[in-house]
Every structure is written in C-alpha cells, then in structure tokens.
Amino acid sequence: MSAMPARLAEIVDEFAAAPRDVVLEMLLEYADVIPPLPPGEREGMEQVPECQTAFFLRATVTPEKTVETQFDCPPEAPTTRAFAGILAEGLAGASADEVLAVPDDLYQRMGLAQAISPLRVRGGTAILARLKRQVREQLG
C-alpha cells in the first residue's frame, strides 16, 4: 500500500500544526496555484456538483502511471480554488497509487473543519473523491 505523496503530506502537516487563526490565510494562498484554463479546455472535464460553485476537474493517468490533474474554478470561489491548489501542488508528479492512497478525510486532517464551513469541506472531499474515481477508472 502506497503512502500519500510526500509533498501533500508536508502540506497536511503544515496546516495541522498551524494556529487556527492563520489556517484560512494559509488556505487562500493556494487559490493562486491554479492557472486559468485555456479556452475550450473544459471539454471532457467532470463537474463536481457538491461544490457550491462551478468546479470542473480532470485526472489523466499517463503511460508512466503518474497522474496529471486539471482544475477549473472561478476566481470568485477562493476556498474551492484553494482545495484544487493544494491537490495540484501536493499531487504534482504523484503516481496513481499515491493519489489513491490520499486519505478521504484529507481536509479534516488539515484542521480545515474548524476554519471553514462544513459545506465547503464537503465540497473539497467530493473533489478528492471524484479525482480518485477517475484515476481508478483509468487503471481499469
């Protein structure tokens, strides 16, 4: 059984160790990680209906069994963008097994349940679940 990617584990630890009053600030720094999607790129991306905003994602398993992620989320949804930013940075270069090893309660482990609304945490959890499902489907 693989462990989650080292970079993602580092991010989780940074958040878990942070004082509660700076967690939201730290989270929002990740909103800038997601580059804007080129026009027409949303084609074939899956929408995550659990998110309050229009959020789309795609996970692609390469022939080398690493996972490439793409996210699309409006700038006016910084918390949701931040979830995507954490995944984009934390999963960069990760293998399919490492992605599947990410714990489903990732955002709770980061201490985010105390900093943001349960609805937002649920949205983040749904993003991760769909990402993992896409990876599993491609592995067959």
PLY file of the C-alpha trace (Angstrom):
ply
format ascii 1.0
element vertex 140
property float x
property float y
property float z
element edge 139
property int vertex1
property int vertex2
end_header
0.00 0.00 0.00
1.45 3.34 -1.03
1.60 6.37 1.20
0.20 9.68 0.03
2.69 11.84 -1.92
5.38 13.42 0.27
4.56 17.00 -0.79
0.89 16.54 0.07
1.85 15.04 3.44
4.02 18.13 4.10
1.11 20.46 3.26
-1.20 18.49 5.58
1.35 18.71 8.41
1.87 22.46 7.89
-1.87 23.07 8.17
-2.38 20.67 11.08
0.38 22.42 13.05
-0.75 25.97 12.25
-2.63 28.13 14.75
-6.32 28.12 13.88
-6.40 31.87 13.19
-3.92 31.61 10.30
-5.33 28.47 8.68
-7.74 30.40 6.46
-4.98 32.76 5.31
-2.74 29.80 4.52
-5.57 28.13 2.65
-6.26 31.16 0.49
-2.61 31.33 -0.60
-3.26 28.11 -2.51
-6.07 29.72 -4.51
-3.40 31.29 -6.74
-1.76 27.96 -7.58
-4.38 27.07 -10.19
-3.55 28.58 -13.57
-6.51 29.79 -15.63
-7.70 27.12 -18.03
-7.11 27.85 -21.72
-10.37 28.44 -23.65
-12.03 25.23 -24.76
-10.07 23.12 -22.28
-13.11 22.41 -20.13
-14.25 19.91 -22.77
-14.29 16.44 -21.23
-13.84 17.69 -17.67
-16.17 16.43 -14.96
-18.24 18.85 -12.92
-18.35 18.39 -9.15
-21.99 19.15 -8.24
-21.25 19.04 -4.48
-19.32 22.30 -4.84
-21.35 25.47 -4.44
-19.54 26.98 -7.43
-18.98 25.62 -10.91
-15.98 23.34 -10.39
-14.54 21.05 -13.03
-11.70 18.56 -12.88
-9.85 16.01 -14.93
-7.31 13.43 -13.83
-5.20 11.79 -16.51
-3.09 8.72 -15.80
-0.02 8.84 -18.05
1.62 5.74 -19.59
4.21 6.05 -16.78
1.34 5.71 -14.27
1.73 9.24 -12.92
-1.33 11.43 -12.56
-1.80 14.81 -14.20
-4.56 16.98 -12.79
-6.51 19.86 -14.31
-8.94 22.02 -12.40
-11.26 24.83 -13.37
-12.92 27.01 -10.79
-13.99 30.67 -10.88
-11.76 33.24 -9.12
-14.72 34.34 -7.01
-14.58 30.97 -5.20
-11.20 31.27 -3.45
-11.77 28.49 -0.90
-12.68 25.95 -3.56
-9.78 27.13 -5.74
-7.53 26.64 -2.72
-8.64 22.99 -2.38
-7.70 22.50 -6.02
-4.41 24.35 -5.48
-3.48 22.07 -2.60
-4.23 19.00 -4.72
-2.43 20.43 -7.77
0.70 21.18 -5.75
0.50 18.19 -3.42
-0.11 15.66 -6.20
2.32 17.08 -8.79
4.27 14.16 -10.23
2.50 11.64 -7.98
1.91 8.07 -9.07
-1.60 6.69 -9.47
-1.06 4.54 -6.35
-0.02 7.58 -4.32
-3.10 9.51 -5.43
-5.34 6.59 -4.45
-3.58 6.48 -1.05
-4.64 10.05 -0.19
-6.95 9.76 2.83
-10.58 10.65 2.13
-10.64 12.84 5.25
-7.70 14.90 3.97
-9.25 18.28 4.76
-10.28 17.23 8.27
-6.69 16.08 8.90
-5.52 19.54 7.85
-7.72 21.10 10.55
-9.89 22.88 8.00
-13.16 21.73 9.56
-12.56 24.32 12.30
-11.74 27.13 9.87
-14.35 26.83 7.12
-17.97 25.72 6.80
-18.86 22.00 6.70
-20.43 22.59 3.29
-17.08 23.76 1.90
-15.24 20.84 3.50
-17.79 18.51 1.86
-17.10 20.14 -1.50
-13.36 19.62 -1.07
-13.92 16.00 -0.07
-16.10 15.47 -3.17
-13.34 16.93 -5.39
-10.85 14.42 -3.99
-13.32 11.51 -4.29
-14.02 12.26 -7.96
-10.32 12.67 -8.71
-9.58 9.27 -7.18
-12.51 7.67 -9.01
-11.22 8.97 -12.36
-7.78 7.53 -11.59
-9.27 4.14 -10.61
-11.35 4.02 -13.82
-8.28 4.65 -15.97
-6.28 1.97 -14.19
-9.10 -0.42 -15.11
0 1
1 2
2 3
3 4
4 5
5 6
6 7
7 8
8 9
9 10
10 11
11 12
12 13
13 14
14 15
15 16
16 17
17 18
18 19
19 20
20 21
21 22
22 23
23 24
24 25
25 26
26 27
27 28
28 29
29 30
30 31
31 32
32 33
33 34
34 35
35 36
36 37
37 38
38 39
39 40
40 41
41 42
42 43
43 44
44 45
45 46
46 47
47 48
48 49
49 50
50 51
51 52
52 53
53 54
54 55
55 56
56 57
57 58
58 59
59 60
60 61
61 62
62 63
63 64
64 65
65 66
66 67
67 68
68 69
69 70
70 71
71 72
72 73
73 74
74 75
75 76
76 77
77 78
78 79
79 80
80 81
81 82
82 83
83 84
84 85
85 86
86 87
87 88
88 89
89 90
90 91
91 92
92 93
93 94
94 95
95 96
96 97
97 98
98 99
99 100
100 101
101 102
102 103
103 104
104 105
105 106
106 107
107 108
108 109
109 110
110 111
111 112
112 113
113 114
114 115
115 116
116 117
117 118
118 119
119 120
120 121
121 122
122 123
123 124
124 125
125 126
126 127
127 128
128 129
129 130
130 131
131 132
132 133
133 134
134 135
135 136
136 137
137 138
138 139
